[in-house]
Amino acid sequence: MNEKVLKEQLDRLQKELSLAGAETDKELLDLRVEMDRLKIETAALRSFLSAVYPSFAEQFPRILAETIQEVDPESD
């Protein structure tokens, strides 16, 4: 191949990589936004449960430990 064709291919690959990187950055930001939303919702639920059920704070560590053993977060 001649040098011009190689340069064009290299330029095209660089553009593809740049676009892929930008898309990955956007997806990472979207995931961070979702994680923040889940953290806020979890904090709100814990606050509510503590207010409605005074023994919640005492029981939560046990419930959490059991749930960790029983639930596979990878399954749907």
N, C-alpha and C positions, 0 to 999 in steps of 0.2 A: 504494500500500500504506500501511497505517497504521503508526504508530510501533511498536506492540506486535509486529506481525508482523516488522518489520525487526529489532527487538531480539532476537526469538527466533531469527531466521536468523543474526544476528551471533553470538549465544551458541553456537549449534550449530556454526558455522564455527570459533569459537575452541576449542571442545572437540575438534573433528576435528584441528585443527592441533596442539593439545597432545598428543593421542594419537599423531599421526604423528611428532612430535618425539621422544616417548618411545620409539617403536619404532625410529626412526633411531639414537638413542643406544644402545639395546640391541644393534642390529646392528653398530654401530661397536665397541662393547666386545667382542662376539663375534669380530669380525675381528682386533682387537688380541690377544686371547687366542690365536687361531690363528696369528698372526704370531709371537708369542713362542714357541709350541710348535715352529714350523718353525725358528726361530733356534736353539733348544736342540738339536733333532734334527740340524741342520746342523753345529753345533759338535761334537756327539758323533761324527758320521760323520767329520769332518775329524780329530778326535783319534784315532779308531780307525785310519783310513787312514794317518796319520802313524806310528802305532806299528807297523802291519803292513808298511807299505811306506816305508822310510826316505827314498826319493827323492820321495815324494808332495809334500812341501812345495816342493820345487824344480820339480816338473812341474805343480803345480796352476795357477799363473798362465797357462801356455800352454793347458792343458785348458779353463780357464774362458773364456779369450778365444775359443777355437774354438767352444765351446758357445754363447756369446753370439751368434756369427755364424750358427750352424746352427739354433738352436732359437727358435721363435716362442712366447713365453710366453702369447700370447693364444689360441693354438689348443689344442684339446683332444686 
